[in-house]
C-alpha cells in the first residue's frame, strides 16, 4: 500500500469494525440465558413446595427448598398472601420485594450483574390461599455491566481493540518521523553524513518518499559544501605561490627604484600583506568547515590562551590610545582541543573589539565558570565601548564576509572573516558564541567552551593590564 492516507483511513476503519463485532459477539456469548428449563423448574418448585407445606407444614417446606438449593443451585422463597415465607427462613429483601409485586431497581454494580430472578403465583389445592415463589437463578457467566445496565463489555472492548490498532499505527508512523528528526538535528549540527532512510526499508508511501528526498538533499548538500571547502582550500593554496613571487619582486624593486617610487611600493606591500592575511584566514575557514576533522584530545589551558591574547592586544591597543584589561581567576581551565585554533578564536574577538571601541576606552576581557547539565563551561567575555551593533545584525556577525558597513570595513581593513572563524573554531570545540549590545554602550561577545574535569584550586584574581593611563 503506497498511500499513507489509505493506511490511516483503513486502520481506523478496521479498528472501529473490529471492536463493534467483538462487542456484539461477547455480549451475545456472555448474556445470561433464560430458557424453558428454568421456567419448568420454577413451576415445579412452586407446586412441590406448596404441596410439602400443606402436608408437612413449615419443616417439610424448608427441607424441600434447601434441597432445591443444593441440587439445582437456585435460591427459592415461597410467600403466602400475607407476605410470610412458608419455610420459616429469613428472606432477603429482593425476595420480599418481588413477592409483593414491586419491580427491583437496577443494581449499580461495576463487577457482576444482578442474577436473574423468576416469580410465579398459584393457588393452594383448596383454592383458599395464594402462594408466590421468588427464585434466583445461578449467576451464570460473569459479565461486566455498569450502573443502570450500561454495556461495559462493549466499551472495554472498544477501548482495548482501538487502542491496540492505534498504537501500532502511531508506532508505524512516528518511527520514520523520529529518524527523520534525528537526521535533521545531526545535519543542523554540522554532520553532513547524516541520513534518515533505512537501507533495508521498502516503504513506498509518502513518508518513505520524504525520507528518500531528505537523503538526496543531504547528499547533495554534503557534496556542495565539500566542493566549496575544497575550492577555497585549493584557491588559497594556489594564491600563495604568486603572492610569494610578488614579495620577491617587491624586494627587488625596492633595491632598484628610487625615492619617488617608495610610496607606491609601500602601498603594494600593504596590499600584499592584506592579501596574505586573507588567504591565511580562508585556509583556516576551509579547514574548520571540513566535517571530517576531529577535535584533538590534548588539554589546552584556556586561561593562558586568554592571558596571552590580552598581553598582545594591550600592545596593539596603544596605537588607538586604548587599553585591554583582563580579569582571569586562577585555577584549572583545561579545554580539550587545539591551542592555535582557540588562540585565533579569542584573538579575533579581542582585535575586533580594539578596532571598534572608542579611542581612550578600555576593552574588558573576563573568564568565568558556569554549571550546566553537561558539566562546567568556561565563558570568555569580551566587551568594548563602541557604538554597538544593530539588533537585527547580531545573528549575522558570525557569517563569512558579513560586514555591517562596507565603507567602515574598508577603512579598518576587515573582510568579515574574523568572527566567522571564531564561531567555527568554538563550535569545532563543542562550544557556542553569542553577541549582545551592552546597556551602557558597546558590544559584548561571549565564548562558551566545555571544560575538562578540573581539580580544586585556590581562587585568586590575576590581572593583565597596563595600569598607567587606563580609562573606562
C-alpha positions as CSV (number, residue, x, y, z in Angstrom):
1,X,0.0,0.0,0.0
2,X,1.7,3.2,-1.2
3,X,-0.6,5.8,0.2
4,X,-0.3,7.0,3.8
5,X,-3.8,8.4,3.6
6,X,-5.2,4.9,2.8
7,X,-3.2,3.4,5.6
8,X,-4.7,5.8,8.2
9,X,-8.2,5.5,6.8
10,X,-8.3,1.7,6.6
11,X,-6.6,1.3,10.0
12,X,-9.2,3.4,11.8
13,X,-12.0,1.7,9.8
14,X,-10.7,-1.7,10.8
15,X,-10.4,-0.7,14.4
16,X,-14.0,0.6,14.5
17,X,-15.4,-2.5,12.8
18,X,-13.3,-4.8,14.9
19,X,-14.4,-3.6,18.3
20,X,-18.1,-3.4,17.2
21,X,-18.0,-7.0,16.0
22,X,-16.2,-8.2,19.1
23,X,-18.5,-6.3,21.4
24,X,-21.6,-7.8,19.8
25,X,-20.1,-11.4,20.0
26,X,-19.0,-11.1,23.6
27,X,-22.4,-9.6,24.7
28,X,-24.2,-12.4,23.0
29,X,-21.9,-15.1,24.4
30,X,-22.0,-13.8,27.9
31,X,-25.6,-12.7,28.2
32,X,-27.5,-14.7,30.8
33,X,-29.8,-17.2,29.2
34,X,-33.4,-17.7,30.0
35,X,-34.9,-20.8,28.6
36,X,-37.8,-23.2,29.1
37,X,-35.9,-25.3,31.6
38,X,-35.8,-22.6,34.2
39,X,-39.5,-21.8,33.6
40,X,-40.4,-25.5,34.1
41,X,-38.3,-25.7,37.2
42,X,-40.0,-22.6,38.6
43,X,-43.4,-24.1,38.1
44,X,-42.4,-27.5,39.6
45,X,-40.6,-25.9,42.6
46,X,-43.7,-23.8,43.4
47,X,-46.0,-26.7,43.1
48,X,-43.9,-29.1,45.2
49,X,-43.1,-26.5,47.8
50,X,-46.8,-25.7,48.3
51,X,-47.6,-29.5,48.5
52,X,-44.9,-30.1,51.0
53,X,-46.1,-27.2,53.1
54,X,-49.8,-28.4,53.0
55,X,-48.8,-31.9,54.0
56,X,-45.9,-31.4,56.4
57,X,-46.0,-27.8,57.3
58,X,-43.1,-25.5,57.7
59,X,-40.4,-28.2,58.3
60,X,-41.3,-30.0,55.1
61,X,-41.3,-26.8,53.1
62,X,-37.9,-25.8,54.5
63,X,-36.4,-29.2,53.7
64,X,-37.6,-29.1,50.2
65,X,-36.4,-25.6,49.4
66,X,-32.9,-26.3,51.0
67,X,-32.6,-29.5,48.9
68,X,-33.6,-27.5,45.8
69,X,-30.7,-25.0,46.5
70,X,-28.2,-27.9,47.0
71,X,-29.2,-29.9,43.9
72,X,-30.2,-27.1,41.4
73,X,-28.1,-24.3,42.8
74,X,-31.1,-21.9,43.0
75,X,-32.4,-20.0,45.9
76,X,-36.2,-20.1,46.1
77,X,-38.5,-18.4,48.6
78,X,-42.3,-19.0,48.8
79,X,-44.6,-16.4,50.3
80,X,-48.3,-16.6,51.2
81,X,-50.8,-13.7,50.6
82,X,-49.7,-12.1,53.9
83,X,-46.1,-11.9,52.7
84,X,-44.8,-14.5,55.1
85,X,-42.2,-17.0,53.9
86,X,-43.7,-20.5,54.4
87,X,-40.4,-22.3,55.2
88,X,-39.7,-20.0,58.2
89,X,-36.3,-19.0,56.8
90,X,-35.2,-15.3,56.8
91,X,-35.8,-14.0,53.3
92,X,-33.6,-11.4,51.6
93,X,-35.0,-8.0,50.7
94,X,-35.1,-8.7,47.0
95,X,-37.3,-11.8,47.5
96,X,-39.9,-9.8,49.6
97,X,-39.7,-7.0,47.1
98,X,-40.7,-9.1,44.1
99,X,-43.2,-11.2,46.1
100,X,-45.1,-8.0,46.8
101,X,-45.2,-7.3,43.1
102,X,-42.8,-4.3,43.1
103,X,-40.1,-4.1,40.4
104,X,-36.5,-4.2,41.5
105,X,-34.3,-1.1,40.8
106,X,-31.2,-1.7,38.7
107,X,-28.2,-2.6,40.9
108,X,-25.4,0.0,40.4
109,X,-22.6,-2.6,40.3
110,X,-19.5,-2.4,38.2
111,X,-18.4,-6.0,38.6
112,X,-21.2,-8.5,38.5
113,X,-24.8,-8.2,37.2
114,X,-27.7,-9.0,39.3
115,X,-28.7,-12.7,38.9
116,X,-31.9,-13.3,37.0
117,X,-35.0,-13.6,39.2
118,X,-38.1,-15.5,38.3
119,X,-41.5,-15.2,40.0
120,X,-44.8,-17.1,39.7
121,X,-48.0,-17.3,41.8
122,X,-50.6,-20.1,42.2
123,X,-53.4,-21.0,44.5
124,X,-53.5,-23.8,47.0
125,X,-55.2,-27.1,46.3
126,X,-58.4,-25.9,48.0
127,X,-58.2,-22.5,46.3
128,X,-58.3,-20.5,49.6
129,X,-54.7,-19.4,49.6
130,X,-52.3,-17.8,47.1
131,X,-48.6,-18.5,47.1
132,X,-45.8,-16.7,45.2
133,X,-42.4,-18.0,44.6
134,X,-39.3,-15.8,44.1
135,X,-36.5,-17.8,42.6
136,X,-32.9,-16.6,42.0
137,X,-31.2,-18.4,39.1
138,X,-27.5,-19.3,39.2
139,X,-25.3,-16.3,38.3
140,X,-24.0,-17.9,35.1
141,X,-21.2,-16.2,33.1
142,X,-19.6,-13.2,34.8
143,X,-20.2,-10.2,32.6
144,X,-19.3,-6.6,33.2
145,X,-22.2,-4.2,33.4
146,X,-22.2,-0.6,34.6
147,X,-24.8,1.3,36.6
148,X,-28.3,1.1,35.2
149,X,-27.4,-1.6,32.6
150,X,-24.7,0.3,30.8
151,X,-23.0,-2.2,28.4
152,X,-19.5,-2.1,29.9
153,X,-18.2,-5.1,27.8
154,X,-18.6,-3.2,24.6
155,X,-16.9,-0.1,26.0
156,X,-14.0,-2.1,27.3
157,X,-13.5,-4.0,24.1
158,X,-13.8,-0.7,22.1
159,X,-11.1,0.9,24.2
160,X,-8.7,-2.1,24.1
161,X,-9.1,-3.0,20.4
162,X,-9.0,0.6,19.1
163,X,-6.1,1.3,21.4
164,X,-4.0,-1.6,20.1
165,X,-4.7,-0.7,16.5
166,X,-4.0,3.0,17.1
167,X,-0.8,2.1,19.0
168,X,0.7,0.1,16.2
169,X,-0.5,2.7,13.7
170,X,1.2,5.5,15.7
171,X,4.4,3.5,16.1
172,X,4.4,2.7,12.3
173,X,4.0,6.4,11.5
174,X,6.3,8.0,14.2
175,X,9.2,5.7,13.8
176,X,10.4,7.1,10.5
177,X,9.5,10.6,11.6
178,X,11.8,10.2,14.6
179,X,14.6,9.0,12.3
180,X,14.0,12.0,10.1
181,X,14.0,14.4,13.0
182,X,17.3,12.9,14.4
183,X,18.9,13.2,11.0
184,X,17.7,16.8,10.7
185,X,19.3,17.6,14.0
186,X,22.6,16.0,13.0
187,X,22.6,17.9,9.8
188,X,21.8,21.2,11.5
189,X,24.7,20.4,13.9
190,X,27.1,20.1,11.0
191,X,27.2,16.4,10.4
192,X,26.7,16.3,6.6
193,X,26.8,12.5,6.6
194,X,23.5,12.2,8.4
195,X,20.8,10.2,6.6
196,X,17.3,9.4,7.6
197,X,16.5,6.4,5.4
198,X,16.9,2.8,6.3
199,X,18.7,0.9,3.6
200,X,16.6,-2.2,4.3
201,X,13.2,-0.4,4.3
202,X,10.8,-0.9,1.4
203,X,8.3,1.8,2.3
204,X,6.6,3.3,-0.7
205,X,4.2,5.7,1.0
206,X,4.5,9.5,1.5
207,X,6.8,9.2,4.5
208,X,9.1,6.8,2.7
209,X,9.3,9.2,-0.2
210,X,10.0,12.1,2.2
211,X,12.9,10.2,3.8
212,X,14.4,9.4,0.4
213,X,14.1,13.0,-0.7
214,X,15.7,14.1,2.5
215,X,18.6,11.7,2.0
216,X,19.0,13.0,-1.6
217,X,19.0,16.6,-0.3
218,X,21.5,15.8,2.4
219,X,23.8,14.0,-0.1
220,X,23.6,17.0,-2.5
221,X,24.3,19.4,0.4
222,X,27.3,17.4,1.5
223,X,28.7,17.4,-2.0
224,X,28.3,21.1,-2.4
225,X,29.8,22.0,1.0
226,X,32.8,19.8,0.4
227,X,33.2,21.1,-3.1
228,X,33.1,24.7,-1.7
229,X,35.6,23.8,1.0
230,X,37.9,22.2,-1.5
231,X,37.6,25.2,-3.8
232,X,38.5,27.6,-1.0
233,X,41.4,25.4,0.1
234,X,42.7,24.9,-3.5
235,X,42.4,28.6,-4.5
236,X,44.1,29.7,-1.3
237,X,47.0,27.4,-1.8
238,X,47.3,28.4,-5.4
239,X,47.4,32.1,-4.5
240,X,50.2,31.5,-2.1
241,X,52.7,30.8,-4.9
242,X,52.2,34.1,-6.9
243,X,52.0,36.0,-3.7
244,X,55.4,34.7,-2.7
245,X,56.8,35.7,-6.1
246,X,55.2,39.1,-5.7
247,X,57.0,39.6,-2.4
248,X,60.3,38.6,-4.0
249,X,59.7,41.0,-6.9
250,X,58.8,43.7,-4.4
251,X,62.1,43.3,-2.6
252,X,64.0,43.5,-5.9
253,X,62.0,46.6,-6.9
254,X,62.9,48.3,-3.7
255,X,66.6,47.8,-4.4
256,X,66.4,49.2,-8.0
257,X,63.9,52.0,-7.5
258,X,64.4,55.5,-6.3
259,X,62.8,57.5,-3.6
260,X,60.0,58.6,-5.9
261,X,58.7,55.0,-6.1
262,X,58.8,54.3,-2.3
263,X,55.2,55.3,-1.7
264,X,53.8,53.1,-4.4
265,X,56.0,50.2,-3.2
266,X,54.8,50.6,0.3
267,X,51.2,50.5,-1.0
268,X,51.9,47.3,-2.9
269,X,53.5,45.8,0.2
270,X,50.4,46.8,2.3
271,X,48.0,45.2,-0.1
272,X,50.2,42.1,-0.4
273,X,50.2,41.8,3.4
274,X,46.4,42.1,3.4
275,X,46.1,39.5,0.7
276,X,48.4,37.2,2.6
277,X,46.3,37.6,5.7
278,X,43.1,37.0,3.8
279,X,44.5,33.8,2.3
280,X,45.5,32.6,5.7
281,X,42.0,33.2,7.1
282,X,40.4,31.5,4.1
283,X,42.6,28.4,4.7
284,X,41.6,28.4,8.4
285,X,37.9,28.8,7.5
286,X,38.2,25.9,4.9
287,X,39.9,23.7,7.5
288,X,37.2,24.4,10.1
289,X,34.4,23.7,7.5
290,X,35.8,20.3,6.8
291,X,33.5,18.0,8.7
292,X,36.0,15.1,8.7
293,X,38.4,16.8,11.1
294,X,38.1,15.7,14.7
295,X,38.8,17.5,17.9
296,X,42.3,16.8,19.3
297,X,42.4,15.2,22.7
298,X,45.2,17.5,24.0
299,X,44.5,19.6,27.1
300,X,44.7,23.4,26.5
301,X,44.9,25.8,29.4
302,X,42.2,28.4,28.5
303,X,43.4,30.9,31.0
304,X,46.9,31.0,29.5
305,X,45.4,31.4,26.0
306,X,43.3,34.4,27.1
307,X,46.2,35.9,29.0
308,X,48.5,35.7,26.0
309,X,45.9,37.3,23.7
310,X,45.3,40.1,26.3
311,X,49.0,40.9,26.5
312,X,49.5,41.1,22.8
313,X,46.2,43.1,22.4
314,X,47.4,45.6,25.0
315,X,50.4,46.4,22.9
316,X,48.3,46.8,19.7
317,X,45.7,49.0,21.5
318,X,48.2,51.7,22.3
319,X,48.0,52.8,18.6
320,X,44.5,54.0,19.4
321,X,45.2,55.2,22.9
322,X,43.2,52.3,24.3
323,X,43.9,49.6,26.9
324,X,43.0,46.0,27.4
325,X,42.1,44.8,30.9
326,X,41.8,41.1,31.7
327,X,40.3,39.5,34.8
328,X,41.2,35.8,35.0
329,X,40.5,33.7,38.1
330,X,43.3,31.2,38.8
331,X,42.6,27.5,38.8
332,X,42.1,24.7,36.3
333,X,40.7,26.0,32.9
334,X,41.6,23.0,30.8
335,X,39.8,22.7,27.4
336,X,40.2,19.7,25.1
337,X,41.2,21.0,21.7
338,X,43.8,22.7,19.6
339,X,45.7,25.6,21.1
340,X,46.3,27.5,17.9
341,X,42.6,27.5,17.0
342,X,41.5,28.6,20.4
343,X,44.1,31.4,20.4
344,X,42.8,32.5,17.0
345,X,39.2,32.4,18.2
346,X,39.8,34.6,21.2
347,X,42.3,36.9,19.3
348,X,39.8,37.6,16.5
349,X,37.2,38.8,19.0
350,X,39.6,40.9,21.0
351,X,41.2,42.6,17.9
352,X,37.7,43.3,16.6
353,X,36.8,45.0,19.9
354,X,40.0,47.1,19.8
355,X,39.2,48.1,16.2
356,X,35.7,49.4,17.0
357,X,36.0,50.7,20.6
358,X,36.2,54.4,21.1
359,X,39.6,56.0,21.5
360,X,40.8,56.3,25.0
361,X,38.5,53.5,26.3
362,X,39.2,50.0,27.7
363,X,38.4,46.6,26.3
364,X,37.4,44.3,29.1
365,X,38.2,40.6,28.9
366,X,36.7,38.2,31.5
367,X,36.8,34.5,32.2
368,X,34.4,32.6,34.4
369,X,32.9,29.2,35.1
370,X,29.2,28.2,34.9
371,X,27.4,25.0,35.6
372,X,25.1,23.3,33.2
373,X,23.6,19.9,32.6
374,X,26.7,18.6,30.7
375,X,29.2,19.9,33.2
376,X,31.3,23.0,33.6
377,X,31.7,25.7,30.9
378,X,34.4,28.3,30.6
379,X,32.9,31.6,29.4
380,X,35.3,34.1,27.8
381,X,33.7,37.6,27.7
382,X,35.0,40.5,25.6
383,X,33.3,43.9,26.0
384,X,34.2,47.1,24.1
385,X,33.0,50.7,24.4
386,X,32.0,51.2,20.8
387,X,28.7,52.1,19.3
388,X,27.3,48.6,19.3
389,X,25.6,46.7,16.5
390,X,22.0,46.9,15.2
391,X,19.9,44.2,16.8
392,X,18.9,42.6,13.5
393,X,22.6,42.2,12.7
394,X,23.7,40.4,15.9
395,X,23.0,36.9,14.5
396,X,24.8,37.7,11.2
397,X,28.1,38.8,12.8
398,X,29.5,35.3,12.6
399,X,28.7,34.7,8.9
400,X,31.6,34.7,6.5
401,X,32.3,38.0,4.7
402,X,29.5,39.8,6.5
403,X,30.1,43.4,7.3
404,X,27.7,45.9,8.8
405,X,29.1,48.8,6.9
406,X,31.2,48.1,3.8
407,X,32.8,51.6,3.9
408,X,33.7,51.1,7.6
409,X,35.2,47.7,6.7
410,X,37.4,49.2,4.1
411,X,38.7,51.8,6.4
412,X,39.5,49.3,9.1
413,X,40.8,46.6,6.7
414,X,38.3,44.0,7.8
415,X,36.9,41.5,5.3
416,X,34.3,39.8,7.6
417,X,36.2,36.5,8.3
418,X,37.5,37.0,11.9
419,X,34.3,36.4,13.8
420,X,33.3,33.7,11.3
421,X,36.5,31.8,12.1
422,X,35.8,32.4,15.8
423,X,32.3,30.9,15.6
424,X,33.5,27.8,13.7
425,X,36.5,27.3,15.9
426,X,34.4,27.5,19.1
427,X,31.7,25.2,17.6
428,X,34.5,22.8,16.5
429,X,35.5,22.5,20.2
430,X,31.8,21.8,21.2
431,X,31.0,25.3,22.4
432,X,28.9,28.3,21.2
433,X,29.3,32.0,20.6
434,X,26.8,34.8,21.2
435,X,26.8,38.6,20.9
436,X,24.7,41.2,22.5
437,X,24.7,45.0,23.0
438,X,25.7,46.4,26.4
439,X,23.2,48.7,28.1
440,X,25.9,51.3,28.6
441,X,27.0,51.0,25.0
442,X,29.3,48.7,23.1
443,X,29.3,45.1,22.1
444,X,29.6,42.0,24.4
445,X,30.8,38.8,22.9
446,X,30.7,35.5,24.9
447,X,32.6,32.3,24.0
448,X,31.3,29.2,25.8
449,X,33.7,26.3,25.9
450,X,33.2,23.0,27.7
451,X,35.9,22.4,30.4
452,X,37.6,19.2,31.2
453,X,37.1,17.9,34.8
454,X,39.3,20.0,37.0
455,X,40.9,19.7,40.4
456,X,40.1,22.1,43.3
457,X,42.2,25.2,43.1
458,X,42.7,28.3,45.2
459,X,40.7,31.2,43.8
460,X,42.6,34.3,43.3
461,X,42.4,37.1,40.7
462,X,45.3,37.8,38.3
463,X,45.1,40.9,36.2
464,X,46.9,41.7,33.0
465,X,46.8,45.4,32.0
466,X,48.8,48.5,31.8
467,X,47.6,50.5,34.8
468,X,49.1,53.8,33.7
469,X,46.6,56.0,31.9
470,X,43.8,53.3,31.9
471,X,40.3,54.6,31.4
472,X,36.8,53.1,31.5
